[in-house]
């Protein structure tokens, strides 16, 4: 299987709600910045997944500068990688801010729709 055909099993996990608030900050600036990179306006939030195996963060991806929460009430642009994926057949992008200190088995997925409405607790994530 090539890198662009990678498939992962995982489960939906709760986030802290920070992504949803960040999408709304500054009049939806993060949504506009992401739309410029991925070509669609993402739903304001991420679907958080814990994968059974580490995600390939060396896979082909898009890059852009996206608003990121830097501290208490502080937001700054931060280099961001966006990996085209599907979650149970629905298109989206894994979002990873450069320098993020998350487990390689943890990913957040953005999409044009609220993915949580279309998945159950266990999912299949595919790089596309």
WOWO-V883599 format. One record per residue. N is the residue number from 0. RES is the residue in one letter. OMEGA is omega in whole degrees, -180 to 180 (* if undefined). Layout:
# WOWO-V883599
n=<N,N>
res=<RES,RES>
omega=<OMEGA,OMEGA>
This chain:
# WOWO-V883599
n=<0,1,2,3,4,5,6,7,8,9,10,11,12,13,14,15,16,17,18,19,20,21,22,23,24,25,26,27,28,29,30,31,32,33,34,35,36,37,38,39,40,41,42,43,44,45,46,47,48,49,50,51,52,53,54,55,56,57,58,59,60,61,62,63,64,65,66,67,68,69,70,71,72,73,74,75,76,77,78,79,80,81,82,83,84,85,86,87,88,89,90,91,92,93,94,95,96,97,98,99,100,101,102,103,104,105,106,107,108,109,110,111,112,113,114,115,116,117,118,119,120,121,122,123,124,125,126,127>
res=<X,X,X,X,X,X,X,X,X,X,X,X,X,X,X,X,X,X,X,X,X,X,X,X,X,X,X,X,X,X,X,X,X,X,X,X,X,X,X,X,X,X,X,X,X,X,X,X,X,X,X,X,X,X,X,X,X,X,X,X,X,X,X,X,X,X,X,X,X,X,X,X,X,X,X,X,X,X,X,X,X,X,X,X,X,X,X,X,X,X,X,X,X,X,X,X,X,X,X,X,X,X,X,X,X,X,X,X,X,X,X,X,X,X,X,X,X,X,X,X,X,X,X,X,X,X,X,X>
omega=<179,180,-176,178,-176,179,-178,170,180,178,179,177,179,172,-179,-179,-178,-179,-180,178,-180,178,-177,-176,176,175,178,-177,-179,179,-180,180,178,179,179,-178,-172,176,175,176,-178,170,-176,178,179,168,-176,-177,170,-177,178,179,-179,176,179,-180,172,180,176,-177,172,178,176,175,-174,179,-178,178,-175,-178,-179,177,180,177,179,173,179,179,-173,175,180,-175,179,-177,165,176,-176,176,180,-174,177,179,168,180,179,176,178,179,180,-176,178,173,177,176,-179,177,170,-177,172,178,179,-179,177,-174,-178,179,-173,-179,172,-175,-179,-175,169,179,179,168,178,*>
